[in-house]
Amino acid sequence: MINSSKNNIEYWLALKLVPRLAIHKKIAFVETFGLKALFSLGNNSSVLSSANNLSVKQLYAFHHPDRQKIAQILQASAACNSTIICFDEPCYPQLLKQIYDPPLVIFVQGNTLLLNAPQLAVVGSRAASAGGRETAFTLCKKMVQLNFVITSGLALGIDAAAHRGALSQPASTIAVVATGLDQVYPARHFSLAQQIKASSGAIISEFIPGTQARAGHFPKRNRLISGLSLGVLVVEAELKSGSLITARCALEQNREVFAIPSSIANKQAKGCHWLIKQGAKLVEQCADIIDEFAFDDKASLHLKCSQQTLKLLEQGDHKTEDEINQKGLCNDELLASVGFEITPVDKVVSRSGLPVEEVLIRLTMLELSSLISAVPGGYIRTQ
């Protein structure tokens, strides 16, 4: 029997180790029976096997969890200074819960507070052009100044340029990797990974420590990059590329998809041009992205920033009180959910009763108007 722990890590790891059972089915079992009860059904196989078509190996994994393997995972995670976050914990990324197959546990090195911050995924070719890398660097640097976290895959080319552009400010980037956190892939990005962690960023993986890079892991990684984010920006991509897989994941997850155009002679831009033809939003500046996340809720106040305000922000003018409807923002019901003490995002969600994605967008708008301030652990009301 598994030793009970206050945050159920061992139970979630045991569920993760059940072989060849889809994640959505595992989550359905938890919702039906309860997490601990799944491993307390004794030898009564009929309870689980009826109508579920479980194999003998799957039933055995429920009745006899591999405690030695679980202990090894816990030890390996501690050895590489990673935190294990389970599906039922408040700090688990709320946007990630909305996808079809969210990981039951994620391993995190660095700042776990970023997981529920407003994120923009930025992806593109590993063999990116110099112009593509410069575009990714510059745009990501500006996006973090607008309080977005840049999420990418630590790969060569556009991914690396996106992370480096975001690192102009602390707590500004997340790297999602396709290996265990005890290693860095590609190895040449070891110093970049260290810089991300040293700058209050985060590196996350759903793979247990010791997992090597394999071709099949990268599409799985890509669904997390898009699932964590409000939208995905493709900077450069060929027609057959992992970046387009990420864009497809974003569409399946009901996320926004953005693409940057380039010269028709640039073969790395053909994937972006195809996405634009399919309806992805063409991006020339940060305002094109921010405007898509702004919303106009008829049941509440109008919080949509004007193009003029966004252009001023991109030019480095952060005095937004004259451009944004300050009176309306001051009366926003979400603002009342943020206290003058540190208020975690999950508490804002609970107090306001609003969807997580809407709360994240509104918090960004309130911060742009200097009504609240982002601090370690959440937000503080300033006015």
Secondary structure, DSSP 8 states (H G I E B T S, - for coil): -----TT-HHHHHHHHTSTT--HHHHHHHHHHH-HHHHT--TT-HHHHHTTT---HHHHHHHHS--HHHHHHHHHHHHHTT-EEEETTSTTS-TTGGGSSS--SEEEEEE-GGGGGS-EEEEE--TT--HHHHHHHHHHHHHHHHTT-EEEE---TTHHHHHHHHHTTSSS-EEEE-SS-TTS-SSGGGHHHHHHHHHTT-EEEESS-TT----TTHHHHHHHHHHHTSSEEEE-S--SSSHHHHHHHHHHHTT-EEEE----TT-GGGHHHHHHHHTT-EE-SSHHHHHHHH--B-TTS-B----HHHHHHHHTT----TTTS-HHHHHT-TTGGGS-SS-B-HHHHHHHH---HHHHHHHHHHHHHTTSEEEETTEEEE--
